[in-house]
Amino acid sequence: MEAYAILETGGKQTLVRVGDKIEIEKIPVEAGEETVLSTVCAVSDGTTLKVGKPYVEGATVTLAVDGHKRGKKVINFKAKRRKGARRLVGHRQSLTVATVKSIA
């Protein structure tokens, strides 16, 4: 089994392995730069698992930022029957596309 980590960013948890390409909520890092995230909830080296309360101390994940993009549009439509009341709201989340370089 290979090493993996559970990373928390943007209020969501993501399982990552070295070499994975991930989309997370936008972080303020320019494309082409690297960043280190220390909000690691769990980390495994392939044989042992360390679980944090809430984060594992000393555990980090290094990401290489490939770029930024906008996510898929999510539509929220509400209507009250027989009243003619309608409401339509759309939302597109800003995302950061990154590659996992290392898990420590």
N, CA, C and O of each residue as an XYZ file, in Angstrom:
416
protein
N       0.850     -1.180      0.000
C       0.000      0.000      0.000
C       0.896      1.244      0.000
O       1.936      1.271      0.658
N       0.487      2.253     -0.733
C       1.302      3.462     -0.824
C       0.847      4.521      0.176
O      -0.248      4.441      0.732
N       1.700      5.503      0.390
C       1.428      6.558      1.359
C       0.286      7.448      0.874
O       0.144      7.709     -0.321
N      -0.523      7.907      1.827
C      -1.608      8.829      1.519
C      -1.847      9.739      2.712
O      -1.357      9.493      3.814
N      -2.613     10.798      2.464
C      -2.967     11.728      3.539
C      -4.383     12.218      3.299
O      -4.861     12.250      2.165
N      -5.044     12.598      4.376
C      -6.355     13.229      4.283
C      -6.149     14.689      4.640
O      -5.789     15.028      5.767
N      -6.385     15.546      3.654
C      -6.092     16.970      3.735
C      -7.387     17.741      3.895
O      -8.365     17.457      3.202
N      -7.411     18.719      4.802
C      -8.593     19.564      4.962
C      -8.277     20.960      4.442
O      -7.336     21.611      4.896
N      -9.072     21.402      3.493
C      -8.938     22.755      2.974
C     -10.284     23.191      2.424
O     -10.984     22.414      1.776
N     -10.637     24.427      2.686
C     -11.920     24.942      2.223
C     -13.107     24.297      2.897
O     -14.201     24.291      2.332
N     -12.925     23.745      4.107
C     -14.022     23.104      4.816
C     -14.346     21.713      4.313
O     -15.348     21.125      4.720
N     -13.506     21.174      3.426
C     -13.722     19.841      2.874
C     -12.476     18.996      3.101
O     -11.364     19.520      3.171
N     -12.671     17.684      3.214
C     -11.548     16.780      3.382
C     -11.326     16.009      2.083
O     -12.280     15.562      1.445
N     -10.047     15.856      1.695
C      -9.694     15.221      0.436
C      -8.604     14.196      0.685
O      -7.625     14.483      1.374
N      -8.765     13.002      0.128
C      -7.744     11.969      0.202
C      -6.758     12.207     -0.933
O      -7.158     12.276     -2.095
N      -5.463     12.335     -0.608
C      -4.452     12.624     -1.624
C      -3.303     11.639     -1.528
O      -2.969     11.156     -0.447
N      -2.703     11.347     -2.674
C      -1.491     10.547     -2.780
C      -0.487     11.348     -3.592
O      -0.872     12.279     -4.298
N       0.786     11.008     -3.506
C       1.821     11.713     -4.259
C       1.566     11.529     -5.756
O       1.374     10.413     -6.237
N       1.571     12.652     -6.480
C       1.333     12.620     -7.917
C      -0.111     12.895     -8.315
O      -0.394     13.096     -9.496
N      -1.025     12.907     -7.355
C      -2.440     13.177     -7.662
C      -2.633     14.621     -8.079
O      -1.967     15.521     -7.567
N      -3.549     14.837     -9.012
C      -3.953     16.174     -9.427
C      -5.297     16.438     -8.749
O      -6.255     15.695     -8.959
N      -5.368     17.490     -7.938
C      -6.578     17.749     -7.162
C      -7.119     19.140     -7.464
O      -6.387     20.034     -7.890
N      -8.416     19.299     -7.233
C      -9.081     20.600     -7.334
C      -9.597     20.934     -5.946
O     -10.426     20.212     -5.392
N      -9.102     22.034     -5.388
C      -9.531     22.473     -4.067
C     -10.036     23.904     -4.184
O      -9.826     24.560     -5.205
N     -10.708     24.392     -3.129
C     -11.162     25.776     -3.160
C      -9.962     26.697     -3.268
O      -8.883     26.387     -2.763
N     -10.153     27.824     -3.925
C      -9.046     28.707     -4.290
C      -8.215     29.128     -3.088
O      -8.739     29.553     -2.058
N      -6.892     28.997     -3.252
C      -5.950     29.472     -2.253
C      -5.102     30.570     -2.893
O      -4.851     30.527     -4.098
N      -4.659     31.551     -2.108
C      -3.946     32.703     -2.677
C      -2.477     32.402     -2.991
O      -1.577     32.943     -2.349
N      -2.243     31.540     -3.977
C      -0.901     31.184     -4.428
C      -0.900     31.278     -5.948
O      -1.830     30.809     -6.604
N       0.148     31.886     -6.508
C       0.237     32.048     -7.955
C       0.513     30.706     -8.631
O       1.079     29.799     -8.020
N       0.109     30.588     -9.893
C       0.363     29.381    -10.675
C       1.863     29.204    -10.859
O       2.585     30.167    -11.116
N       2.326     27.966    -10.725
C       3.742     27.672    -10.869
C       4.496     27.649     -9.553
O       5.634     27.183     -9.507
N       3.892     28.137     -8.487
C       4.540     28.152     -7.177
C       4.156     26.908     -6.393
O       3.212     26.201     -6.744
N       4.898     26.653     -5.332
C       4.587     25.551     -4.427
C       4.089     26.115     -3.108
O       4.462     27.218     -2.708
N       3.239     25.345     -2.436
C       2.734     25.735     -1.128
C       2.714     24.517     -0.224
O       2.605     23.384     -0.694
N       2.820     24.753      1.064
C       2.813     23.673      2.050
C       1.575     23.843      2.918
O       1.362     24.902      3.508
N       0.756     22.791      2.993
C      -0.447     22.816      3.826
C      -0.228     21.908      5.030
O       0.230     20.774      4.887
N      -0.554     22.408      6.207
C      -0.343     21.634      7.431
C      -1.650     21.159      8.059
O      -1.645     20.595      9.153
N      -2.765     21.384      7.372
C      -4.059     20.932      7.899
C      -4.307     19.497      7.441
O      -5.200     19.232      6.636
N      -3.494     18.574      7.972
C      -3.567     17.166      7.614
C      -4.303     16.432      8.730
O      -3.836     16.406      9.869
N      -5.450     15.836      8.410
C      -6.264     15.146      9.414
C      -5.744     13.748      9.715
O      -5.850     13.276     10.847
N      -5.180     13.080      8.706
C      -4.634     11.737      8.890
C      -3.541     11.531      7.858
O      -3.591     12.086      6.760
N      -2.541     10.717      8.229
C      -1.446     10.438      7.309
C      -1.025      8.978      7.489
O      -0.950      8.474      8.610
N      -0.753      8.311      6.367
C      -0.324      6.924      6.386
C       0.917      6.787      5.520
O       0.991      7.355      4.431
N       1.901      6.020      6.017
C       3.101      5.778      5.229
C       3.026      4.461      4.476
O       4.018      4.038      3.882
N       1.900      3.817      4.485
C       1.708      2.546      3.803
C       1.528      1.399      4.779
O       0.917      0.384      4.445
N       2.063      1.557      5.994
C       1.920      0.498      6.995
C       1.219      0.993      8.254
O       0.408      0.272      8.835
N       1.526      2.223      8.682
C       0.904      2.745      9.894
C       0.071      3.978      9.565
O       0.356      4.707      8.615
N      -0.953      4.191     10.363
C      -1.858      5.323     10.174
C      -1.810      6.201     11.409
O      -1.944      5.713     12.531
N      -1.617      7.508     11.204
C      -1.675      8.481     12.296
C      -2.893      9.355     12.068
O      -3.065      9.929     10.993
N      -3.744      9.452     13.089
C      -4.949     10.263     13.004
C      -4.812     11.415     13.981
O      -4.459     11.203     15.142
N      -5.085     12.628     13.532
C      -4.944     13.804     14.370
C      -6.207     14.153     15.116
O      -7.290     13.650     14.818
N      -6.045     15.038     16.104
C      -7.184     15.534     16.878
C      -7.108     17.039     16.942
O      -6.640     17.520     17.974
N      -7.497     17.832     15.999
C      -8.046     17.474     14.696
C      -6.988     17.263     13.617
O      -7.270     16.642     12.593
N      -5.740     17.786     13.839
C      -4.699     17.652     12.817
C      -3.512     16.885     13.373
O      -3.260     16.898     14.578
N      -2.783     16.215     12.485
C      -1.570     15.496     12.871
C      -0.442     16.518     13.013
O      -0.167     17.276     12.083
N       0.198     16.536     14.159
C       1.278     17.501     14.395
C       2.502     17.138     13.565
O       2.923     15.982     13.533
N       3.066     18.134     12.895
C       4.270     17.927     12.104
C       4.028     17.368     10.713
O       4.962     17.287      9.915
N       2.794     16.981     10.401
C       2.492     16.427      9.077
C       2.198     17.566      8.099
O       1.463     18.498      8.422
N       2.777     17.479      6.909
C       2.558     18.495      5.883
C       2.366     17.843      4.530
O       2.823     16.725      4.289
N       1.689     18.553      3.658
C       1.515     18.140      2.268
C       1.995     19.297      1.399
O       1.545     20.431      1.560
N       2.914     19.004      0.476
C       3.441     20.021     -0.431
C       2.706     19.925     -1.761
O       2.633     18.854     -2.364
N       2.160     21.054     -2.214
C       1.409     21.118     -3.470
C       2.110     22.043     -4.444
O       2.635     23.086     -4.054
N       2.119     21.659     -5.716
C       2.587     22.535     -6.787
C       1.331     23.037     -7.496
O       0.574     22.247     -8.059
N       1.113     24.346     -7.467
C      -0.105     24.923     -8.047
C       0.038     24.997     -9.567
O       0.951     25.639    -10.087
N      -0.882     24.327    -10.271
C      -0.870     24.313    -11.732
C      -1.626     25.499    -12.308
O      -1.297     25.973    -13.395
N      -2.640     25.987    -11.588
C      -3.415     27.125    -12.065
C      -4.717     27.260    -11.306
O      -4.980     26.537    -10.345
N      -5.522     28.198    -11.758
C      -6.818     28.454    -11.140
C      -7.893     28.359    -12.210
O      -7.636     28.614    -13.387
N      -9.096     27.992    -11.795
C     -10.207     27.922    -12.739
C     -11.522     28.097    -11.989
O     -11.551     28.130    -10.759
N     -12.588     28.206    -12.736
C     -13.922     28.287    -12.148
C     -14.588     26.932    -12.291
O     -14.452     26.271    -13.321
N     -15.298     26.525    -11.270
C     -15.959     25.229    -11.274
C     -17.240     25.240    -12.083
O     -17.609     26.251    -12.682
N     -17.906     24.105    -12.091
C     -19.161     23.941    -12.796
C     -20.253     24.793    -12.133
O     -20.273     24.939    -10.911
N     -21.139     25.342    -12.925
C     -22.205     26.178    -12.375
C     -23.257     25.311    -11.684
O     -23.720     24.306    -12.224
N     -23.614     25.730    -10.488
C     -24.636     25.053     -9.700
C     -25.857     25.961     -9.684
O     -25.759     27.135     -9.327
N     -27.006     25.418    -10.071
C     -28.246     26.183    -10.143
C     -29.133     25.829     -8.948
O     -29.326     24.656     -8.629
N     -29.668     26.864     -8.296
C     -30.620     26.682     -7.213
C     -31.918     27.350     -7.652
O     -31.980     28.574     -7.773
N     -32.956     26.547     -7.892
C     -34.235     27.066     -8.354
C     -35.302     26.718     -7.327
O     -35.451     25.561     -6.933
N     -36.040     27.738     -6.900
C     -37.129     27.528     -5.954
C     -38.390     28.135     -6.539
O     -38.345     29.199     -7.157
N     -39.504     27.468     -6.348
C     -40.788     27.986     -6.816
C     -41.860     27.592     -5.811
O     -41.833     26.501     -5.242
N     -42.819     28.519     -5.602
C     -43.963     28.200     -4.756
C     -45.137     27.911     -5.686
O     -45.482     28.730     -6.539
N     -45.725     26.782     -5.520
C     -46.788     26.384     -6.438
C     -48.018     27.285     -6.306
O     -48.405     27.712     -5.218
N     -48.592     27.541     -7.439
C     -49.819     28.335     -7.592
C     -49.669     29.795     -7.176
O     -50.678     30.497     -7.114
N     -48.491     30.279     -6.894
C     -48.303     31.655     -6.446
C     -47.567     32.509     -7.467
O     -47.633     33.736     -7.406
N     -46.873     31.882     -8.396
C     -46.093     32.634     -9.369
C     -44.765     33.111     -8.804
O     -44.041     33.861     -9.460
N     -44.442     32.680     -7.591
C     -43.180     33.096     -6.972
C     -42.072     32.150     -7.414
O     -42.154     30.942     -7.191
N     -41.036     32.702     -8.041
C     -39.918     31.894     -8.529
C     -38.617     32.589     -8.164
O     -38.544     33.816     -8.100
N     -37.603     31.790     -7.928
C     -36.294     32.336     -7.595
C     -35.223     31.442     -8.214
O     -35.253     30.222     -8.056
N     -34.291     32.056     -8.911
C     -33.216     31.323     -9.564
C     -31.881     31.948     -9.166
O     -31.658     33.141     -9.376
N     -31.000     31.136     -8.592
C     -29.684     31.612     -8.178
C     -28.646     30.652     -8.739
O     -28.802     29.435     -8.631
N     -27.588     31.190     -9.335
C     -26.498     30.363     -9.834
C     -25.214     30.680     -9.085
O     -25.035     31.792     -8.589
N     -24.326     29.704     -9.006
C     -23.054     29.898     -8.298
C     -21.965     29.104     -8.995
O     -22.172     27.953     -9.377
N     -20.781     29.735     -9.161
C     -19.603     29.044     -9.674
C     -18.465     29.268     -8.695
O     -18.080     30.405     -8.420
N     -17.926     28.163     -8.167
C     -16.857     28.234     -7.180
C     -15.506     28.435     -7.869
O     -15.231     27.805     -8.891
N     -14.666     29.305     -7.317
C     -13.308     29.450     -7.808
C     -12.452     28.329     -7.237
O     -12.478     28.075     -6.032
N     -11.688     27.653     -8.104
C     -10.920     26.489     -7.707
C      -9.439     26.666     -8.011
O      -9.061     27.435     -8.894
N      -8.617     25.954     -7.276
C      -7.180     25.871     -7.540
C      -6.874     24.452     -7.974
O      -7.265     23.500     -7.299
N      -6.183     24.296     -9.085
C      -5.765     22.981     -9.566
C      -4.316     22.807     -9.138
O      -3.467     23.644     -9.443
N      -4.033     21.706     -8.421
C      -2.683     21.493     -7.884
C      -2.290     20.030     -7.999
O      -3.142     19.147     -8.093
N      -0.985     19.792     -7.989
C      -0.434     18.443     -7.998
C       0.276     18.219     -6.672
O       1.019     19.078     -6.198
N       0.037     17.043     -6.075
C       0.656     16.710     -4.800
C       2.096     16.277     -5.058
O       2.336     15.300     -5.767
N       3.063     17.012     -4.476
C       4.483     16.725     -4.655
C       5.015     15.774     -3.581
O       5.740     14.830     -3.894
N       4.662     16.017     -2.330
C       5.180     15.158     -1.265
C       4.252     15.178     -0.055
O       3.504     16.130      0.168
N       4.324     14.106      0.710
C       3.580     13.974      1.964
C       4.607     13.680      3.049
O       5.356     12.708      2.956
N       4.639     14.522      4.075
C       5.617     14.317      5.157
C       4.928     14.370      6.508
O       5.581     14.220      7.541
